[in-house]
Amino acid sequence: MLLGDLKVDPSRVVTATKFRRWIVNWWKPVSQLRVRQGLDGVRSLYQKENRLEAKVVLESMKFEPETNQAIPTLRIDGDRAFR
């Protein structure tokens, strides 16, 4: 889930995370490293868009037992672009 003032197309943000669908105890388990790499990917996207003051924060990570998935919530403030 994406919250805040993105300033970038949400599909590009999701692609930058490389999260796809995280399924717990399956092919790629959720780990601190994968979460950090996903956040770094989003920050890199904003840097490429010259939004150097953008803030990207993992607000929560919810586990849904019925689907065995971890659902991250990111709060993003796209701020302003530099020219």
Phi and psi in degrees as a GROMACS rama.xvg file:
@    title "Ramachandran Plot"
@    xaxis  label "Phi"
@    yaxis  label "Psi"
@TYPE xy
-114.422  128.79  LEU-2
-123.646  155.775  LEU-3
104.552  -166.707  GLY-4
-98.1294  89.6181  ASP-5
-66.7871  -45.3775  LEU-6
65.6935  -0.450863  LYS-7
-134.914  148.424  VAL-8
-54.72  126.926  ASP-9
-55.3285  -34.2288  PRO-10
-65.3742  -32.6966  SER-11
-68.8918  -36.5068  ARG-12
-65.5319  -46.3058  VAL-13
-61.6025  -42.5448  VAL-14
-62.0119  -38.4953  THR-15
-65.8337  -27.1457  ALA-16
-71.407  -29.3847  THR-17
57.9099  24.1327  LYS-18
-74.505  -41.4386  PHE-19
51.8811  -133.181  ARG-20
-108.591  117.069  ARG-21
-85.8943  119.737  TRP-22
-111.65  121.278  ILE-23
-69.3092  140.257  VAL-24
58.8731  41.6921  ASN-25
-134.669  -154.053  TRP-26
-49.1286  -53.3827  TRP-27
-122.616  96.8917  LYS-28
-68.4178  154.92  PRO-29
-69.4826  130.73  VAL-30
-140.98  163.919  SER-31
-59.951  -40.194  GLN-32
-62.0817  -46.6245  LEU-33
-64.3973  -38.7092  ARG-34
-64.1588  -46.1902  VAL-35
-62.7662  -42.0183  ARG-36
-62.9623  -37.9067  GLN-37
-63.8014  -44.0979  GLY-38
-65.5887  -39.9748  LEU-39
-62.6441  -36.0034  ASP-40
-63.2331  -40.0062  GLY-41
-68.5481  -43.4255  VAL-42
-60.53  -39.7914  ARG-43
-62.7854  -40.5748  SER-44
-58.3503  -46.6863  LEU-45
-66.2766  -35.8755  TYR-46
-63.7394  -41.6359  GLN-47
-64.5801  -25.9534  LYS-48
-88.509  9.37427  GLU-49
61.1829  29.4747  ASN-50
-104.38  72.0417  ARG-51
-74.1797  -15.1752  LEU-52
-101.315  10.8784  GLU-53
-65.2663  146.207  ALA-54
-116.691  131.511  LYS-55
-126.704  120.063  VAL-56
-132.265  135.634  VAL-57
-79.8851  109.788  LEU-58
-82.1576  -39.2942  GLU-59
-160.83  163.845  SER-60
-134.806  110.003  MET-61
-103.569  133.679  LYS-62
-98.9656  128.748  PHE-63
-109.03  102.557  GLU-64
-63.6644  -30.1635  PRO-65
-67.103  -30.3085  GLU-66
-108.289  -3.83578  THR-67
57.7652  42.7053  ASN-68
-122.46  149.334  GLN-69
-101.037  126.828  ALA-70
-113.331  108.206  ILE-71
-81.1215  147.831  PRO-72
-117.738  120.205  THR-73
-107.779  134.515  LEU-74
-106.258  123.494  ARG-75
-125.89  132.185  ILE-76
-116.765  101.42  ASP-77
-67.7036  -16.8161  GLY-78
50.7945  -143.351  ASP-79
-113.329  154.101  ARG-80
-90.4824  144.254  ALA-81
-96.2601  144.112  PHE-82
